[in-house]
Amino acid sequence: MAGGEEGGPGAHTGPERALPRSKQDGAGRVHATGRRAVSALIDAVFAPAPQDRDDQPAAQDDLQSVIAGAVRDLARRTAAPRVCAWLVRDDAEPMMAAARWLTRDDPPSPDAETFAALRRLARPTDLGVGSVDPSLARLAHRAGLGCAVAVAPDGAADPGPHPVVLAIGGPEDPPGRVRPRTLALLDEVATRMRGPLTTALAITRLGRLDEAVRGLDRRAALGDLVAEIVHEVRNPLVSVKTFLQLLPSRMDDREFLDDFRALVVDEVARLERLLDSVLQHARPSAEDATRAVANVEEVFGAILRLLDHRASERRVSISGYVDPGIGEVAMPRDALRQVVLNLTLNALDASPAGGGVRLRAHAQSVVEGRFVEIRVEDDGPGIPLAERRRIFEPFYSTRESRPGGLGLAITQRLVEGSGGTIQVREAPAGGAVIAVRLRAAVRR
């Protein structure tokens, strides 16, 4: 792709300056690089969509608005001083959903037995007649309610119990002498209410089901995350174990001791970063990411020293180039090191023996301001167009032989969290280019 070629949009503005390669001697100094990846590590799996917290209350508001509308309609058409509606809660207890109560006493709160009897009133019923449940008669005389009806959604079995109860009371409709006109109005309002009630209840139930599904998704993601952590912990332990097993027979081999010591320190640092990520999620850093800056050349140098031994073992060359004059970018130092480390590790994995990985940083001046484009190029097979969006999904991998991880998902979140962008391109001679564009830090 043209965007990945020298001279394209990401071209540098001056001669390239090679960063020196050296033996890995600073692996133990990178243990803090995971600290800015903390929220990204967990949020890549568990980040809730904004609507997660809003769906259920919105559905509940719709249901209560239907009930409140029915209460207002009854109060207007009957002029009764007492009109109320109860809604059954998830625990089968009554909840006052709406009321027009013009008397000095408070709306009643029926006990479980009385509410169960109310929910079985499939038709408008005078609460003072001898055939009603005694608990309803006691409620009627205590609260001054003359009649009530339980409202079922369309298609519900009849008789109930039904989820909503409407009740009316007033001097013109005392218990035992409720007017037929009042019963007819109560029946009419309840009948008209059934359709909207059906819809509102369905929305509420769908909201609960959706939340339950999200909960299951989070549990599944938690299982994937645990599996990934186990995978990431096992690999460093294998290196440490190998070193300890070989140590007794290689105590006099100075080169072996130096090389493997550096490797073991590197692997232990990886374990520290992983643990830092999980712990930091519970205790987020107060660092102001909008003010933090990182020196690109220093970060490149640290990553090259860290990965030089691993690149040599794979017989892959690794080099870095920074345009003259490039200083700092608007991103926390630990975050930039984590981004470059993740991208370089992926590039090393993708490159065949005899290939190379190149880290490049070029200055860009556009209408929007000054930027720095950091590119990590490899000589691997490249990334197909259809896969380029999905590689940033947690646990996604283009290689069937290896499970996907969180590296690129973390990288994307760190970059975008600092106001940057990240793109996948094609190298001129094949392979892949991951380009990160960050705003240049303002010199003070």
DRENPA-17250 format. One record per atom (N, C-alpha, C, O): x, z, y; residue in one letter. Coordinates in steps of 0.02 Angstrom, whole numbers, plus 50000, padded with zeros to 5 digits. Example, Ala and Ser with C-alpha at 12.3 -4.5 7.8 and 13.67 -1.06 7.14 Angstrom:
BEGIN
506605039049716a
506155039049775a
506605039049835a
507125042349834a
506425035449888s
506845035749947s
506455039450002s
506705040250057s
% end
This chain:
BEGIN
500435000049941m
500005000050000m
500445000050062m
500985003150062m
500224996550115a
500634995850174a
500795002450205a
501335003450234a
500315007150201g
500415013650232g
500995017450204g
501245022050237g
501235015750145g
501785019350115g
502455016250127g
502965018950106g
502495010350163e
503115006850172e
503465009150235e
503145011650282e
504135008450235e
504505009750295e
504285004650347e
504214998650333e
504165007250408g
503935002750461g
503195002750469g
502944999850517g
502825005850423g
502105006450429g
501935012050476g
502355014250515g
501305014250475p
501085019450520p
501495025750515p
501545029550563p
501785026950456g
502165033250449g
502905032250460g
503295036650441g
503125026750491a
503835025350497a
504165030350544a
503845032950590a
504815031650533h
505175036350575h
505395033050639h
505395026850643h
505585036950687t
505785034250752t
506535034450763t
506765032650817t
506915036550714g
507635036850721g
507975036350654g
507635035850603g
508635036250653p
508995035750589p
508865041750545p
508795047350569p
508835040450480e
508705045850433e
509325050250425e
509895047850429e
509205056650414r
509755061350406r
509665064750338r
509165068050327r
510155063750294a
510085066450226a
510205073950226a
510675076450258a
509795077450189l
509895084650179l
510365085550119l
510285082050069l
510845090050122p
511315090950066p
510965093850006p
510505097950012p
511195091749947r
510975094649884r
511495099749864r
512095098649874r
511275105149835s
511745110349812s
511475113449749s
510895112449731s
511905117149715k
511685120749656k
511165125949676k
511185128749731k
510715127249631q
510175131849645q
510455138949652q
510685141949604q
510435141549715d
510705148249725d
510235152649765d
510415158149784d
509625150249778g
509175154149819g
508495154949790g
508015156149827g
508445154349724a
507775154649694a
507425161149708a
506815161349716a
507805166549711g
507495173049722g
507235174049791g
506895179049804g
507375169349837r
507155170349906r
506505166949922r
506295166849980r
506175164149873v
505565160549887v
504955164249861v
504415161349856v
505035170749844h
504485174349812h
503885175049858h
503335176449834h
503965174049923a
503405175049969a
503005168649980a
502505168850016a
503205162949950t
502865156749966t
502145156749945t
501745152949972t
501945161049897g
501255161049875g
500805165149919g
500195165149908g
501065168649968r
500645173350005r
500125169850046r
499575172450055r
500285163850073r
499785160150112r
499325156050067r
498835153250091r
499475155750001a
499045152049956a
498505156349925a
498135154049882a
498465162649948v
498035167549915v
497305165549914v
497015164549861v
497015164849974s
496305163149976s
496185156349944s
495675155249912s
496665151749954a
496585145149925a
496555145549849a
496155141949819a
496955149749819l
496955150249745l
496275152249719l
496015149049674l
495985157549748i
495345159849723i
494775155549750i
494325153749713i
494815153749815d
494265149849844d
494205142949815d
493665139949816d
494775140249788a
494725133749755a
494235133949698a
493965128749679a
494135139849670v
493665140649614v
493005143549637v
492475141349616v
493045148649680f
492445152649694f
492145151449763f
491655154749780f
492425147049802a
492155146349869a
491425144549867a
491255139249842a
490975148749895p
490265147249893p
490085142349948p
490355142550003p
489605138049932a
489345133649984a
488945137850033a
488655142950012a
488915135950098p
488555139950147p
487835141250128p
487565146550143p
487515136350093q
486815137450077q
486705142450022q
486135144550010q
487245144549987d
487165149449933d
486815155749957d
486405158649922d
486985157750018r
486715164050043r
486035163050076r
485695167950091r
485835156750089d
485245155550129d
484645153150089d
484075153950111d
484755150150030d
484205147249994d
483655152249978d
483065151049992d
483845158049950q
483345162749928q
482945165649987q
482335165849983q
483275168050041p
482875170550097p
482415165250126p
481855166950145p
482635158950129a
482205153750156a
481585152750113a
481035152150138a
481695152750047a
481125152050001a
480645157950008a
480035157050008a
480925163950014q
480505169850022q
480115169450087q
479535171450088q
480425167050141d
480075166250204d
479495161450197d
478965162650225d
479595155950160d
479045151150150d
478465154450115d
477885153350134d
478595158450064l
478065161750027l
477695166650072l
477085166750071l
478045170550110q
477725175450152q
477345172150210q
476845174850233q
477585166350232s
477215162850285s
476545160250260s
476055160150297s
476515158150196v
475875156050167v
475395162050164v
474815161350182v
475655167750143i
475225173750138i
475005176050207i
474425177750218i
475475176050255a
475305178250323a
474775173650354a
474335175950391a
474815167150339g
474305162550365g
473615164050337g
473115163550373g
473585165850273a
472935167550243a
472655173850275a
472045174250286a
473075178850288v
472845185150320v
472575183750390v
472055186350408v
472925179650428r
472685177950495r
472015174450493r
471575175750533r
471945169750446d
471325166050439d
470745170750422d
470205170150451d
470845175350375l
470325180150357l
470145184650416l
469555185850428l
470645187050452a
470515191550508a
470115187950562a
469675190950593a
470275181750575r
469925177950627r
469205176550607r
468755177050648r
469085174750545r
468425172550524r
467955178350507r
467345177650510r
468235184150490t
467805189850473t
467785195150527t
467345199450528t
468275195050573a
468335200150626a
468425207050595a
468275212050628a
468665207550534a
468765214050501a
469385217450530a
469885214150543a
469345224050540p
469925227650567p
470475228950515p
471035230650533p
470315228050451r
470805229150398r
470845222950353r
470385221450316r
471405219450357v
471535213750313v
472275214350291v
472715215150333v
472395214050227c
473095214650204c
473195210450141c
472715208250109c
473825209450125a
474005205650066a
474625208750035a
475105210250069a
474595209749968w
475175212149931w
475465206549889w
475115202149865w
476125206849881l
476485202049840l
476865205949786l
477185210949801l
476825203649725v
477175207149671v
477925205749676v
478125199949684v
478325210949671r
479055210249671r
479305208649601r
478925208649552r
479955207449596d
480245205949531d
480165211749482d
480135210749421d
480145217849509d
480065223649465d
479335225549454d
479195230949429d
478865220949472a
478145221749461a
477835226949509a
477245228549502a
478225229449557e
477955234049607e
477655230149665e
477875224549679e
477145232949700p
476835229449755p
477275229549818p
477625234449831p
477245224149856m
477585223749919m
477085221249971m
476765216149959m
477015224650027m
476555222450079m
476845216150112m
477355216550146m
476535210550101a
476795204150126a
476545202750196a
476905199750236a
475925204750212a
475645203550279a
475035208150288a
474705209850239a
474895209950350a
474315214350363a
474095213550436a
474495212650481a
473425214150446r
473135214950513r
472745221550509r
472195221850483r
473045226750535w
472785233550525w
472665236650594w
473135238950626w
472035236750616l
471865238950683l
471655246250688l
471475248550741l
471675249850633t
471485256950633t
472115261250636t
472675258850628t
472015267750648r
472575272350658r
472955273750593r
473555275150596r
472635273450537d
472985274750474d
473425268750456d
473345263250484d
473875269850410d
474335264550388d
474035260650330d
473625263250293d
474255254350321p
474025250550262p
474215254250198p
474745257350195p
473785253950148p
473915257750086p
474485254950045p
474655249050050p
474775259250004s
475285257249956s
475025259149887s
475125264849866s
474695254749851p
474405256449786p
474935258249736p
475485255449737p
474775262949691d
475235264549637d
475225258949585d
474835254249591d
475635259649535a
475715254249485a
475055252849449a
474895247049436a
474685258149431e
474055257149394e
473545253549437e
473215248949414e
473485255649499t
472995252449544t
473185245249558t
472755240749559t
473825244149570f
474045237249585f
473935232649525f
473745226849533f
474045235249465a
473925231249405a
473185229349400a
473025223749381a
472735234049418a
472025232549417a
471845227449471a
471435222949459a
472145227949530l
472025223049584l
472235216049562l
471885211149577l
472795215449527r
473055208949508r
472615205549455r
472695199549442r
472155209249425r
471715206249375r
471045203949406r
470605201549369r
470955204649471l
470325202649504l
470335195149516l
470535192849570l
470135191249468a
470165184049473a
469645181249521a
469715175549543a
469135185049539r
468625182949586r
468545188349640r
468695194149627r
468305186449699p
468185191449751p
467715196949724p
467185195449697p
467925203149733t
467565208749702t
467445214349752t
467895216249789t
466825216949753d
466665222849792d
466965228849757d
466805230349700d
467415232349792l
467785237749760l
467375244149752l
467605249049724l
466755244149777g
466345250049771g
465815249749718g
465435254549710g
465755244249682v
465245243749631v
465465247549569v
466065248649558v
464975249549529g
465125253849471g
465525250649417g
465815254149376g
465565243949415s
465915240649360s
466665239949371s
467015237949325s
466915241749429v
467635240749442v
468025246549413v
467755251949399v
468665245549406d
469115250749381d
469085256749429d
469095255849490d
469055262849402p
469025268849445p
469595269349496p
469495271849551p
470185266949478s
470745267249525s
470605262949586s
470835264549641s
470245257349577l
470085253049634l
469565256349679l
469605255749740l
469095259849650a
468605263449690a
468935268849732a
468765269749790a
469425272349703r
469775277449741r
470175274349798r
470185277049854r
470505268649785l
470865265249838l
470395262949894l
470555263649953l
469815260349875a
469335257849925a
469115263449972a
469095262350032a
468935269149946h
468695274549988h
469255277850028h
469145280150084h
469855278049999r
470415281150035r
470655276750092r
470815279350145r
470665270050082a
470955265550132a
470425261750172a
470605258150218a
469785262450154g
469275258850190g
469275251450176g
469115247450220g
469445249450115l
469435242450095l
468795241150056l
468615244950012l
468455235650073g
467825234150041g
467875229449982g
467525230349932g
468315224449986c
468355219449932c
469065216749927c
469465217449973c
469205213649871a
469875210849860a
469825205249809a
469335204649772a
470355201149806v
470415195849757v
471145194649742v
471565195049787v
471305193149680a
471985191249661a
472035183749661a
471605180249633a
472545181049692v
472615173849702v
473135171249653v
473705173549651v
472925166449613a
473385163349564a
473595156449588a
473205153049620a
474205154349573p
474405147549589p
474015142549546p
473755144349493p
473985136349568d
473645131249529d
473935130749459d
474545130949450d
473495130149409g
473725129349341g
473855135849305g
474025135749246g
473785141549340a
473905147949307a
473325149849263a
472755147849276a
473465153849211a
472935156149167a
472465160849205a
472685164449250a
471835160849188d
471345165049221d
470955168749168d
470665165449125d
470905175249166p
471125179849218p
471875181249218p
472225179449171p
472115184449274g
472805185949292g
473195189449236g
473055188349178g
473685193849254p
473785196049322p
474095190749367p
474505186649345p
473885190749431h
474105185749479h
474585188749528h
474595194849536h
474995184649561p
475545187349602p
475355189949671p
475715194049699p
474785187649698v
474595189549766v
473895192549766v
473455190149730v
473795197849806v
473135201049813v
472945201149886v
473335203549928v
472345198649902l
472065199049970l
471515204349971l
471135204849923l
471485208350025a
470975213550030a
470715213950101a
471085212850149a
470055215550107i
469725216050173i
469335222650176i
469075224950126i
469315225550235g
468905231650245g
468675232350317g
469025230350363g
468085235250326g
467825236450392g
467135239550389g
466835239850336g
466885241950446p
466235245350446p
465655240850424p
465145243450399p
465715234350432e
465175229850411e
465215228150337e
464745225250310e
465755229750305d
465835228350233d
466115234450198d
466665234250172d
465735240050196p
465975246050162p
465975245050086p
465625240750061p
466365249050050p
466375248449977p
465675249549948p
465345254449964p
465465245049905g
464805245449874g
464275241449910g
463745240049882g
464415239449973r
463915235650011r
464255229950050r
464095228650108r
464725226650017v
465065220950049v
464585214950052v
464245213450003v
464565211750110r
464105206150120r
464315200050077r
464905198750069r
463825196450051p
463985190250014p
464385185350055p
464815181750029p
464245185150121r
464615180450165r
465355182150165r
465775177650163r
465525188550167t
466225190650167t
466565188750101t
467135186350100t
466205189850045l
466485187949980l
466595180449976l
467085178149948l
466125176550005a
466185169350004a
466785167050045a
467165162650025a
466885170150104l
467465168350145l
468115170150110l
468605166350113l
468115175950076l
468715177950039l
468865173049984l
469445171349972l
468355170649950d
468445165749897d
468705159149925d
469135155949895d
468425157049982e
468635150650013e
469375150850033e
469745146150020e
469585156350066v
470285156850088v
470745157150027v
471275153950027v
470555160949976a
470965161449916a
471035154649882a
471575152949857a
470485150749880t
470505144149848t
470965139549886t
471365135949856t
470925139449953r
471355135149993r
472085137249990r
472535133250000r
472195143549976m
472865146249974m
473245144349910m
473855144549909m
472895142549858r
473215141549793r
473725135949792r
474265136549763r
473555130349825g
474035124749827g
474685126649861g
475215126049831g
474655128949926p
475285130949958p
475635136549922p
476255136849921p
475255141249891l
475555146649854l
475945143949794l
476495146349779l
475665138949760t
476015135849703t
476685132949725t
477195133949692t
476675129349781t
477295126249806t
477805131549826t
478395131049809t
477565136649863a
478035141949886a
478335145749828a
478935147249829a
477925147349778l
478185150849719l
478695146549682l
479205148949657l
478545140049678a
479005135549643a
479685135249679a
480205135249647a
479655134949747i
480275134849785i
480675141249774i
481285141149766i
480315146849774t
480645153349763t
480975153549694t
481545155649688t
480605151349643r
480875151549575r
481465146649567r
481945148249533r
481405140849599l
481965136149596l
482585139049630l
483145138149607l
482465142649686g
483035145849720g
483375150949675g
483985151249673g
482965154849639r
483255159849594r
483615156449536r
484145158549515r
483315151049510l
483625147449455l
484285144349478l
484785144549442l
484275141549539d
484885138449565d
485435143649573d
486015142349556d
485255149549597e
485745154949604e
486005157149536e
486605158549528e
485565157349487a
485775159149419a
486265154049391a
486755155749360a
486115147549404v
486565142249380v
487245142849415v
487765142049384v
487225144249480r
487855145049516r
488255150949488r
488865150749483r
487885156249471g
488225161949440g
488565160049375g
489125162149362g
488215155949334l
488525153649272l
489125149249286l
489625149549251l
489065144949338d
489625140649356d
490235144849376d
490805143349358d
490105150249414r
490655154449435r
490975157949375r
491585158749373r
490555160049327r
490845163149268r
491265158249229r
491795159949203r
491015152049224a
491415146949189a
492065145649226a
492595144849195a
492025145349293a
492635144349332a
493115150149324a
493725149149322a
492835156249319l
493265162049307l
493635161349241l
494235162949236l
493285158949189g
493615157849125g
494175152749131g
494715153549102g
494045147349169d
494555142349179d
495155145249218d
495735143749202d
494995149349268l
495525152249308l
495965156849265l
496575156749271l
495645160949223v
496025165349179v
496475161249133v
497055162849122v
496185155849105a
496585151549061a
497175148549098a
497725148049071a
497065146649161e
497605143749200e
498145148949215e
498735147449212e
497935155049231i
498425160349245i
498835161849182i
499445162649185i
498485162149124v
498845163249062v
499365157749050v
499935159049031v
499155151549064h
499605145849055h
500205146449101h
500775145349081h
500075148349165e
500615148849213e
501075154749199e
501675154449214e
500815160049170v
501225165849153v
501645164449091v
502225166549087v
501355160949042r
501715159748979r
502355155648990r
502865157148960r
502315150549032n
502905146249041n
503515149949067n
504055149249039n
503455154049120p
504045157849141p
504285162749087p
504895163749080p
503825165649050l
504035170348998l
504425166848944l
504885169748915l
504255160648929v
504645156848879v
505365155948903v
505835156548863v
505445154348967s
506125153548993s
506515160048990s
507105160048969s
506205165449010v
506535171949008v
506715173748935v
507265176148921v
506235172648890k
506355174248820k
506935170148792k
507355172848756k
506955163748809t
507505159448784t
508175161948809t
508665162248771t
508205163848873f
508825166348901f
509055172648864f
509645173348847f
508595177248852l
508765183448818l
508995182248746l
509435185648721l
508675177348713q
508865175848644q
509565172848640q
509945174248593q
509745168548689l
510395165248688l
510955169648717l
511545168448704l
510765174548756l
511255178548792l
511795181648747l
512385181148765l
511635184748690p
512165188048650p
512715183248628p
513295185248625p
512535177048612s
513035172348588s
513375168348644s
513845164648631s
513145169148706r
513425165148761r
513695169648817r
513735167448875r
513865175748801m
514085180348853m
514715178048889m
514815179748947m
515125174148856d
515765171848885d
515695165048920d
516185162548948d
515105162048917d
514995155448947d
514755156349018d
514165157549031d
515225155949066r
515055157349136r
514555152449164r
514095154349201r
514635146049146e
514165140949172e
513455142249146e
512965141649183e
513415143949082f
512755145549053f
512445151549090f
511855151349107f
512835156749101l
512575162749134l
512325161149204l
511795163349225l
512725157149241d
512525155549310d
511895151249311d
511425152549350d
511885146049269d
511315141449270d
510675144849247d
510155144249279d
510715148549192f
510115151549165f
509885157449208f
509295158949213f
510375160949238r
510175166349283r
509755163449340r
509235166349358r
509975157849369a
509595154749423a
508905152549399a
508405153349434a
508875149849339l
508235147649311l
507765153549301l
507175153149318l
508025158949272v
507605164749260v
507355167749325v
506775169649331v
507795168149375v
507575170749440v
507015166349468v
506535168849497v
507095159749460d
506575155149483d
505915156449448d
505385156549480d
505935157349382e
505315158349345e
504995165149361e
504385165649365e
505405170249371v
505125176649391v
504815176149460v
504295179249474v
505115172249504a
504835171249570a
504155167849565a
503695169349604a
504085163349518r
503425160149507r
502905165349488r
502335165149512r
503095169949444l
502625175249424l
502445179449485l
501855181349493l
502925181049526e
502785185049586e
502305181349632e
501845184449659e
502405174949641r
501955171149685r
501245171149657r
500765171849695r
501185170449592l
500515170349563l
500165177149573l
499585177349592l
500525182649561l
500235189249571l
500095190449645l
499585193449662l
500535188249689d
500415188949760d
499775185449781d
499395188049823d
499655179649752s
499055175849769s
498425179649752s
497965180049793s
498405182449692v
497805186149671v
497715192449713v
497165193949735v
498265196249724l
498225202449762l
498045201049835l
497655204749865l
498325195849864q
498205194349934q
497485192449947q
497225193250002q
497145189849895h
496435188049904h
496025194249920h
495545193949958h
496215199949891a
495855206149904a
496065209249970a
495685213050000a
496675207749992r
496925210550055r
497215204850096r
497825204250100r
496785200750128p
497025194850164p
497505196650220p
497445201950251p
497975192350232s
498445193350286s
498115192550353s
497655188450361s
498335196450400a
498065195950468a
498435190850509a
498315190250569a
498885187050478e
499285182150514e
498845176950547e
498375174450517e
498985175350609d
498605170450646d
498885163550630d
499415161650656d
498525159750588a
498785153250566a
498825148350623a
499215143550620a
498435149350677t
498445144550733t
499085145150773t
499255140450810t
499455150750767r
500065151650805r
500685151050762r
501235150350789r
500625151250697a
501205151150653a
501505144150650a
501145139150653a
502165143950645v
502505137550642v
503025137750587v
503225143150564v
503255131850565a
503755131450513a
504245125950530a
504065120750558a
504885127150515n
505405122150526n
505445117750464n
505585120050409n
505335111250474v
505295106550417v
505965106050381v
505985106050320v
506505105650419e
507155104750387e
507335110850345e
507605110150290e
507185116850369e
507335122850331e
506925123050266e
507185124950214e
506295121150271v
505875121150211v
506125116050161v
506165117550101v
506295110050184f
506555104950138f
507185107650103f
507265106950042f
507635110650141g
508255113150112g
508125118350059g
508445118350006g
507655122950072a
507505128250023a
507205125249960a
507385127449905a
506765120349966i
506445117349907i
506955113449866i
506945113749805i
507405109849900l
507915106049863l
508385110649825l
508555109249767l
508595116249855r
509015120949819r
508645124049760r
508935124949706r
508005125549770l
507605128649718l
507515124049657l
507545126449600l
507415117649669l
507235113049615l
507805108749591l
507715104549547l
508395109649620d
508955105449600d
509105106049525d
509225101049492d
509105112249499h
509255113249428h
508725109949384h
508885106749335h
508095110849403r
507555107949362r
507595100349363r
507495097149312r
507745097449422a
507805090149426a
508385087649383a
508325082449349a
508945091249383s
509525089249342s
509345089449268s
509545084949230s
508985094649246e
508785095049176e
508355089149156e
508395086749099e
507945086749201r
507505081149186r
507845074449199r
507555069149187r
508455074649222r
508825068549241r
508455064449293r
508395058349288r
508195068049342v
507845064949398v
508205066849462v
508345072849473v
508365062049504s
508695063549567s
508175066249617s
507595064449614s
508405070449662i
507955073149713i
508335073449779i
508905075849781i
508025071049832s
508365070749896s
507855071749952s
507255071249942s
508125073250012g
507685074350069g
507965071250132g
508575071150141g
507535068850174y
507725065750237y
507255068050292y
506645068250283y
507545069650350v
507155071950407v
507365068050468v
507965067450482v
506885065350504d
507045061850567d
507395066550615d
507225072450619d
507895063950652p
508215068250704p
507695070450755p
507255066550774p
507755076450778g
507295078850830g
506675082250804g
506315085350843g
506535081650739i
505955085150712i
506115092550707i
506605094550676i
505695096550737g
505805103750736g
505295107250693g
505345107350632g
504795110050725e
504305114150690e
503625110850690e
503455106850734e
503225112450639v
502535110150635v
502075116150639v
502265121850626v
501455114750658a
500955120050667a
500665122050600a
500095120250583a
501055125850562m
500835128250497m
501265134250479m
501865134150493m
500985139550450p
501395145150429p
501955142950382p
501865138450341p
502525146250388r
503115144250349r
502985144850274r
503145140250236r
502685150350253d
502545151150182d
502075145850157d
502145143450100d
501585144050198a
501095138950178a
501435132250170a
501305128650122a
501875130350218l
502225123950212l
502665123850151l
502705118750116l
503015129350136r
503435129550076r
503005128750013r
503205125349966r
502425131850012q
501995131149954q
501755123949946q
501735121349890q
501565120750001v
501335113849999v
501885109249973v
501775105349926v
502475109650003v
503025105249982v
503235106749910v
503395102149872v
503245113149891l
503425114949822l
502925111949773l
503135109049723l
502275112749786n
501775110149740n
501835102549732n
501815099949676n
501915099049788l
501955091749785l
502585089449750l
502575084549713l
503145092949762t
503775090949731t
503775092349656t
504025088249618t
503485097949636l
503435099349564l
503025093949529l
503215091649475l
502465091849559n
502065086549530n
502465080049526n
502425076349477n
502845078549579a
503235072449580a
503775072549526a
503895067449493a
504095078249516l
504595078849463l
504285077749394l
504575074349351l
503685080649384d
503355079749320d
503175072449307d
503185070149250d
503005068849361a
502775061949353a
503355056949345a
503255051549317a
503945058749368s
504505053949369s
504865053849301s
504985059049272s
505025047949276p
505385047349212p
506125048749222p
506375048749278p
506465049849166a
507195050749169a
507515044649202a
507335038949186a
507975045849248g
508275040349285g
507915038849350g
508175035049391g
507325041649360g
506955040549421g
507155045449475g
507635049149468g
506775045349529g
506955049649585g
506345052249622g
505795049349619g
506445057749656v
505935060649700v
506235061249769v
506795063549777v
505865059049819r
506125058849888r
505645062649934r
505045061349936r
505935067349972l
505555070950023l
505755067950090l
506345067650107l
505255065850129r
505395062650194r
504955065750247r
504385067550235r
505225066450306a
504845068850364a
504975064250423a
505545063350444a
504445061450450h
504495056650505h
504065058950564h
503525061850554h
504305057650623a
503925059350684a
503425053850699a
503555047950687a
502855055750725q
502335051050745q
502085053150814q
501945058950827q
502015048150858s
501715049350924s
501125044550931s
501215038450932s
500535047350935v
499915043450942v
499525046151000v
499725050851034v
498945042951012v
498525044951069v
498335052351064v
498305055851115v
498215054751002e
497985061650993e
498545066751004e
498405072751009e
499185064451008g
499725069151018g
500305067750971g
500345062450941g
500745072650964r
501345072050922r
501205075150854r
500945080650848r
501395071450801f
501285073750733f
501925072850693f
502385069250714f
501945076050635v
502485075050587v
502155073250521v
501705076650497v
502385067650492e
502125065750426e
502655067450374e
503225064950376e
502455071650327i
502885073550271i
502655069750209i
502075070050190i
503125066150178r
502945062150120r
503365064350060r
503965065450065r
503035064850003v
503385066149940v
503255060149896v
502695058749876v
503795056449880e
503755050249842e
504055051249773e
504535054949765e
503775047949724d
504055048249656d
504085041349626d
503795036649653d
504425040749569d
504495034349533d
504065034349470d
504225030749422d
503525038149469g
503085038449412g
502615032549408g
502715027549442g
502095033049367p
501635027449357p
501145026449414p
500775021549415p
501135031049462g
500655030349517g
499985033549499g
499885035849443g
499545033649548i
498885036649540i
498365031249552i
498335028549608i
497945029549503p
497445024349513p
496975026049570p
496865031849586p
496715020849602l
496265021849659l
495675026349641l
495465030549680l
495405025349581a
494805029149560a
494955036549553a
494495040649554a
495595038449544e
495775045449533e
496005048949596e
496085055049595e
496095045349650r
496445048349708r
496055053749743r
496345058049776r
495395053549738r
494995058949768r
494945064849721r
494925070649744r
494925063549657r
494805068849609r
495415073249596r
495345078849571r
496015070749612i
496605074749595i
496625081249634i
496995085849615i
496235081849687f
496225088049726f
495695092949701f
495615098349729f
495335091049648e
494845095649619e
495215100749575e
495695099049540e
494985107049576p
495305112149533p
495285110149460p
494765107949435p
495835110949425f
495905109949353f
495835102649330f
495785101249271f
495835097949378y
495795090849359y
496505088249348y
496965089849386y
496585084049297s
497235081049282s
497145073949260s
496655072349225s
497605069549280t
497595062649256t
497955061849190t
497965056449161t
498275067249167r
498645067049104r
498275070949051r
498205077049057r
498045067549000e
497655070748948e
498055075948909e
497775080748883e
498715075148907s
499125079648867s
499265086248903s
499555090848873s
499055086748965r
499205092849003r
498595095049041r
498285090949075r
498415101449037p
497825103749074p
497945103649149p
498505104749172p
497425102449186g
497485102349259g
497555109449285g
497375114249252g
497805110049346g
497905116549376g
497595116949445g
497135113249461g
497855121549485l
497595122749552l
498075120349606l
497915120949665l
498655117749587g
499165116149636g
498925111649692g
499025113249750g
498615105949675l
498405101349727l
497795103849764l
497715102449824l
497355107449730a
496785110449765a
497025115449817a
496765115549873a
497515119549799i
497805124249846i
498145120549903i
498055122249962i
498515115349886t
498865111449937t
498385108549988t
498505109050049t
497845105649965q
497355102650011q
497065107950058q
496985106750118q
496895113750030r
496595119050071r
497095121650123r
496905122950180r
497715122450104l
498215124750151l
498325119750208l
498375121650266l
498345113350190v
498455108150241v
497855107850288v
497935107950349v
497265107350260e
496665106750302e
496545113150342e
496265112950397e
496745118950313g
496665125250349g
497105125550411g
496965129450456g
497635121550413s
498075121250472s
497915115350516s
498295113650561s
497345112050503g
497135106450544g
497475099850527g
497455095150567g
497785099550468g
498125093350448g
497715089150401g
497135090750385g
498005083750378t
497685079250330t
498175077850273t
498775078450281t
497895076050215i
498305074250158i
498015068050125i
497405067650115i
498435063250108q
498215056950079q
498655055050020q
499235057050015q
498365051149976v
498735048249919v
498845040949933v
498375037249950v
499455038749926r
499625031749938r
500015029049878r
500165032549830r
500185022749884e
500585019449832e
501265017849859e
501325014949913e
501785019649823a
502465018149844a
502595010649840a
502305007249797a
503025007949883p
503155000749884p
503384998049816p
503194992549796p
503785001949780a
504044999649715a
503675002949657a
503945003449602a
503065005149668g
502695008749617g
502765016149628g
503115018349674g
502455019949586g
502475027149595g
501945029349646g
501525025349667g
501975035649664a
501465038449708a
501795041349770a
502375043449769a
501425041449824v
501625044549886v
501065049349908v
500495047149916v
501235055649917i
500755060349946i
500985061650017i
501545064050028i
500565059950065a
500745060550136a
500345066050168a
499735066150166a
500705070750198v
500395076350234v
500545075450308v
501115074850329v
500015075350348r
500095074450420r
499925081050455r
499365083550449r
500415083750493l
500325090150527l
500495089250601l
500935085350619l
500155093050643r
500305092750714r
500985096050728r
501125101450702r
501385092750769a
502025095550789a
501905101850832a
501455102050873a
502325106850820a
502255112950859a
502445111650932a
502915107850946a
502085114850976v
502235114051048v
502855118051065v
502885124051052v
503335114751095r
503935118251115r
503805122251179r
503515119551227r
504005128451179r
503885132851237r
504525133551279r
504525137051330r
% end
